[in-house]
């Protein structure tokens, strides 16, 4: 939305939803977040938090070079270890309570920030329905992870980029504690020529590495070598085995048609081609009068899901995409946006692969669908990439047509 545009409402959702509709979504949102609090009490769901606390404690208190010594292969960058190291100073139970509480607050804030990113001047009352709908996403039930923190940092960064580029860069740098989450937002800063924000973000990352190395008295080259080795062991094909595979990552889908080595090569080539498409369309889209882009973060976030390791909680990176599909004001794209948003909302609320894994085939029938349902998220993300990519291209074409006609720019 440009400064000259009036605050507007969605052309997909009703302008005045019934109270019963609001109440129904509020109930589902409350149940979803309550389920997240219950899940946070399960010991098996606390293992990632325990590991992060140990990494931070060993670095801060003992000066340990965790990338060389820790058996759990730290895959977070050094500045993330520093940022989260205070959690290691808390006793076990208080740490769980504190971090679950922090993430509950972040889960409530993140959807609102995404909506404000698209429609900064819309009244709070008009945002209640989409906010409640987003609170029903399955990814918000994971309250002991670190993705929500990175996402909120990234959303705050793009909200502050125009007026406070340096502080925006600091927030973006902190968001890069999870690079696969923050990368779509960092790309937005580059495409919209917020170069001070993008550069400051990288400076925060390098500063964190320097602080880490001072504490452990280590070598930068050794740190890079060890970190890259860990990433290769965890996320790349090693003797036909991949330790960690994302729910929407394309490689397993490709491997059903070819050998693991060939699947790796094809997946890497597709990742490069899709990223090139995002960047080319993004450069042309950013020439318009609006900083709201389909290419980044929305399309770039889908690319990240297709390329890197993300579990259910990682899909919250799609919140800006959902908000843009809902709140964009272009009548010619309304039908396409409504269909894409419906697909996205259902996919985010219903974890089909997860339900299949936990409960098995319904009524013990159709077990041969295991392989099919394990790829549902991948197929959905491919469909979304094509759909959002088409919207990005149509936006570029519309801007070009308006430029030729000498007309003012409209909404997304």
Secondary structure in CASP SS format (residue, H / E / C, confidence):
PFRMAT SS
TARGET T0000
AUTHOR 0000-0000-0000
METHOD secondary structure of the structure
MODEL  1
X C 1.00
X C 1.00
X C 1.00
X C 1.00
X C 1.00
X C 1.00
X C 1.00
X C 1.00
X C 1.00
X C 1.00
X C 1.00
X C 1.00
X C 1.00
X C 1.00
X C 1.00
X C 1.00
X C 1.00
X C 1.00
X H 1.00
X H 1.00
X H 1.00
X H 1.00
X H 1.00
X H 1.00
X H 1.00
X H 1.00
X H 1.00
X H 1.00
X H 1.00
X H 1.00
X H 1.00
X H 1.00
X H 1.00
X H 1.00
X H 1.00
X H 1.00
X H 1.00
X H 1.00
X H 1.00
X H 1.00
X C 1.00
X C 1.00
X H 1.00
X H 1.00
X H 1.00
X H 1.00
X H 1.00
X H 1.00
X H 1.00
X H 1.00
X H 1.00
X H 1.00
X H 1.00
X H 1.00
X H 1.00
X H 1.00
X H 1.00
X H 1.00
X H 1.00
X H 1.00
X H 1.00
X H 1.00
X C 1.00
X C 1.00
X C 1.00
X H 1.00
X H 1.00
X H 1.00
X H 1.00
X C 1.00
X C 1.00
X C 1.00
X C 1.00
X C 1.00
X C 1.00
X C 1.00
X C 1.00
X H 1.00
X H 1.00
X H 1.00
X H 1.00
X H 1.00
X H 1.00
X H 1.00
X H 1.00
X H 1.00
X H 1.00
X H 1.00
X H 1.00
X C 1.00
X C 1.00
X H 1.00
X H 1.00
X H 1.00
X H 1.00
X H 1.00
X H 1.00
X H 1.00
X H 1.00
X H 1.00
X H 1.00
X H 1.00
X H 1.00
X H 1.00
X H 1.00
X H 1.00
X H 1.00
X H 1.00
X H 1.00
X H 1.00
X H 1.00
X H 1.00
X H 1.00
X H 1.00
X H 1.00
X H 1.00
X H 1.00
X H 1.00
X C 1.00
X C 1.00
X C 1.00
X C 1.00
X C 1.00
X H 1.00
X H 1.00
X H 1.00
X H 1.00
X H 1.00
X H 1.00
X H 1.00
X H 1.00
X H 1.00
X H 1.00
X H 1.00
X C 1.00
X C 1.00
X C 1.00
X H 1.00
X H 1.00
X H 1.00
X H 1.00
X C 1.00
X C 1.00
X C 1.00
X C 1.00
X C 1.00
X H 1.00
X H 1.00
X H 1.00
X H 1.00
X H 1.00
X H 1.00
X H 1.00
X H 1.00
X H 1.00
X H 1.00
X H 1.00
X H 1.00
X H 1.00
X H 1.00
X C 1.00
X C 1.00
X C 1.00
X C 1.00
X H 1.00
X H 1.00
X H 1.00
X H 1.00
X H 1.00
X H 1.00
X H 1.00
X H 1.00
X H 1.00
X H 1.00
X H 1.00
X H 1.00
X H 1.00
X H 1.00
X H 1.00
X H 1.00
X H 1.00
X H 1.00
X H 1.00
X H 1.00
X H 1.00
X H 1.00
X H 1.00
X H 1.00
X H 1.00
X H 1.00
X H 1.00
X C 1.00
X C 1.00
X C 1.00
X H 1.00
X H 1.00
X H 1.00
X H 1.00
X H 1.00
X H 1.00
X H 1.00
X H 1.00
X H 1.00
X H 1.00
X H 1.00
X H 1.00
X H 1.00
X H 1.00
X H 1.00
X H 1.00
X H 1.00
X H 1.00
X H 1.00
X H 1.00
X H 1.00
X H 1.00
X C 1.00
X C 1.00
X C 1.00
X H 1.00
X H 1.00
X H 1.00
X H 1.00
X H 1.00
X H 1.00
X H 1.00
X H 1.00
X H 1.00
X H 1.00
X H 1.00
X H 1.00
X H 1.00
X H 1.00
X H 1.00
X H 1.00
X C 1.00
X C 1.00
X E 1.00
X C 1.00
X C 1.00
X E 1.00
X C 1.00
X C 1.00
X C 1.00
X C 1.00
X C 1.00
X C 1.00
X C 1.00
X C 1.00
X H 1.00
X H 1.00
X H 1.00
X H 1.00
X H 1.00
X H 1.00
X C 1.00
X C 1.00
X C 1.00
X C 1.00
X H 1.00
X H 1.00
X H 1.00
X H 1.00
X H 1.00
X H 1.00
X H 1.00
X H 1.00
X H 1.00
X H 1.00
X H 1.00
X H 1.00
X H 1.00
X H 1.00
X H 1.00
X H 1.00
X H 1.00
X H 1.00
X H 1.00
X H 1.00
X H 1.00
X H 1.00
X H 1.00
X H 1.00
X H 1.00
X H 1.00
X C 1.00
X C 1.00
X C 1.00
X C 1.00
X C 1.00
X C 1.00
X C 1.00
X C 1.00
X H 1.00
X H 1.00
X H 1.00
X H 1.00
X H 1.00
X H 1.00
X H 1.00
X H 1.00
X H 1.00
X H 1.00
X H 1.00
X H 1.00
X H 1.00
X H 1.00
X C 1.00
X C 1.00
X C 1.00
X C 1.00
X H 1.00
X H 1.00
X H 1.00
X H 1.00
X H 1.00
X H 1.00
X H 1.00
X H 1.00
X H 1.00
X H 1.00
X H 1.00
X H 1.00
X H 1.00
X H 1.00
X H 1.00
X H 1.00
X C 1.00
X C 1.00
X C 1.00
X H 1.00
X H 1.00
X H 1.00
X H 1.00
X H 1.00
X H 1.00
X H 1.00
X H 1.00
X H 1.00
X H 1.00
X H 1.00
X H 1.00
X H 1.00
X H 1.00
X H 1.00
X H 1.00
X H 1.00
X H 1.00
X H 1.00
X C 1.00
X C 1.00
X H 1.00
X H 1.00
X H 1.00
X H 1.00
X H 1.00
X H 1.00
X H 1.00
X H 1.00
X C 1.00
X C 1.00
X H 1.00
X H 1.00
X H 1.00
X C 1.00
X C 1.00
X H 1.00
X H 1.00
X H 1.00
X H 1.00
X H 1.00
X H 1.00
X H 1.00
X C 1.00
X C 1.00
X H 1.00
X H 1.00
X H 1.00
X H 1.00
X H 1.00
X H 1.00
X H 1.00
X H 1.00
X H 1.00
X H 1.00
X H 1.00
X H 1.00
X H 1.00
X H 1.00
X H 1.00
X H 1.00
X H 1.00
X H 1.00
X H 1.00
X H 1.00
X H 1.00
X H 1.00
X H 1.00
X H 1.00
X H 1.00
X H 1.00
X H 1.00
X H 1.00
X H 1.00
X H 1.00
X C 1.00
X C 1.00
X C 1.00
X C 1.00
X C 1.00
X C 1.00
X C 1.00
END
